[in-house]
Amino acid sequence: AAASRRNVAARPAAVRPARDYYEPTLQPQLTVVRLQDSQSGSSQASLVLRFNPGQTTLRERLTSQIALSAYSRQMRRQKSELPVEVSSLVVRKSDIGKTTQALGLFADVMPDGHAVALTVLLREQERMRRYGLSYVDIAAVKEDIRDVAGRMAQKEEQREFAEWVQKVSTDWAQDRPYTGSQQRGREALALLDSIDNQQV
């Protein structure tokens, strides 16, 4: 240990390079891309919106999760109203950078149904802009989250050493402090009632 300290202490501190390559550069533009895989038996049409909200708080992430889950519930109910060319319609959100995110509507379509699917996607985007989410769905999702958060707050985390190292090092690499599931559960329960339908 002493030899390690001697060798490491003798080295000058290095400046950590900026990691700006983690964030894609977003452009205010519409890009239409056609991808085709002759090996795959599935066809899909997608409408993906990319945005960068910056660093988000737990409250903002929780509000976003409520909105996404409520939107997914709504999509499942609308399945019977889809044209025959479109077999399903789903919404997904993912991180594509440290703070950059993508929200997408994805339609599984028949091989010749892409034009119909695009119309469905654009109509759905406009419907969401005009009418928003159902308050019934929002309330149901908040109850589901309350259940899960309550269980998280009660249950102590148990991991193998390697799992702890993986979890802590992942958070460290992303410049985030480690927060255990019990703590996240308690914080979510404290915030849930302060999030109203208009914010979602």
N, C-alpha and C positions, 0 to 999 in steps of 0.2 A: 504494500500500500504506500509506503514511504517513497519507494522508487517511482511509482506511478505519479504521485504528487510532484515529485521533483521534476519528472519529465514534462508533465503537463503545465506546471507552474512556470517553467522556463520559456514556454511559447508565448508570444505576444497575442493579445486578444484579437480575434479576426472580426471584421465587419460582416454581418450577415447580409447576403445579397437580397435585394428586393425580389419578391415573388409576384410581380405584376402579371406574369403569364397565366396566373390562375383565373383571371377575369377576361372573358371574351369581350371584344369591342363591339358594342351594339350600335346599329345604324337605324335611323328612322326611315325604314324602307319596307316594302313588301317584296318578298323573295318567293318565287314559285319554283319548286324543284320536283322533278319526276324521277322516282327511283323504281326500278323494275328488277325483280329477281325471278328469272325463269325457272329456278330450282324450287322456289317456294310455292305452295298451293294457296297462299293467302294474299289478299289485296287489301290495301288500306289507303284512306285519305286522311290527312291531318291538317289541323290549323293550330300552329304553335306561336304563342306570344312570348317574347323574351323581355325581361325587365330587370332592373337592378334597384331594389329598395334600400340598399346599403345595409349596415348592421341592423338587425332587428332584435327587439326585446322578446322575452318569453310571452308577454301579452299579445304582441303582434303575431308571433308564430302560432299561438293557440287560436287566435281569431282566424288566421289563415286556414288552420286545420279544420276548424268548425265549418268554414265556408266550403272547403273542398269536399268534406264528407257529406254536407247537406246537398251540394251540387251532384255528387255521385248518387245519392238516394233519388234525387229528382230524375236523373238520367235513366236509372233502372225502371222507374215508373213509366217513362216515355217510350220504352222499347216497343210496345204494341203499336205505337203511332208512326213508326219508321216505315219508309217505303221498302218494297220487297228487295230492292238493290242493296240496301244497307241492313246488315244483320245485327250490328250492335254499335252503340255510341258510348264512349267513356271519356272521363276527364281525368287528367293526371298532372301533377306538379312535381318538379324536381329541381334540385340545385345543379347549376351547370358551371358554377364558379364559387368563390368564397362567399360572395353576396349576390351573385347573379342567379336568377331563377327562370324557369320556363314553365308556362302553363299551356297545356295542349288539350285539344278535343280530337279524339281519334275515332274514326268510323271504319269498321270492317265492312268491306263491300264485295259484291260480285265482280268478277274480272272486267265487266263492261260498265260498271256502275259508278265510276269515279266522278263524272259530271253531276250525277244525282247526289252523291255523297257530299260534294263540295257545296251544293245548294243547301243541304241539310246542316252542314257545319256553319255556314254563314248565317243561316236563319236562327240557329241555336245561339250563336254569339249575339245577334241582335235581340233575341228574346231575353237573354240574360241581362243585357244592358237596360232594356226597358222595364222588366218586371222583377228582376232580382230573384232571391231565394224565398222559398216558402218558410214562414215563421214556424210552422209545425215541424218541418224538417230540422230547422235550427234547434228547436227545443229538444227534439229527440236525440240529436247528435250531442248536445250539451249534457244530456242525461247519461248517454253512453260514456262520454269522457269523464263525467263525474264518477261513474262506477269504476272505471279503470284507474283513475287517479287515486281514488279511495283505497283500492287494493295495493297500488304502488306505495302509498304512504304508510301502509301497515306492514309491508313485507321487507325484511332486511335483504340487501343484495348479497348473493353468494356466488363467487366466481373462483375458478382455478387461478393460480398465479399468472399463467400465460395469458389468460383472458383479461386480468387486471392490467397487465403490461400493455396489451393491445388497445384496450379502452382508453387508458390514460395517455398513451403515446399518440393515439389518433387525435384526441382533444388537444394535446400539446402542439402537434404539427399544424393544427388549424387555429392556433392562438386562442383557444377557448379554455376557460377553467373547467376542471372536471366537476360535474354535478351528479350526484348519485340519484338513482330512481326514486328513493324515498323522498329526497328533497324536492325533486321535480314534481312528484305527486302532490306533496303539500303545497307547493307554489301554484300548481294548476288549480287545486281546489280553492285556494285563496283568491285567484283571479277570475274564475269562471263566472261568478254572479255579477261581476262588474262589466262583463261583455254583453251589450244589448244587441238586439236584432239589427238595428240601423248600422252598427259598426261592422257587422258581418256582411 
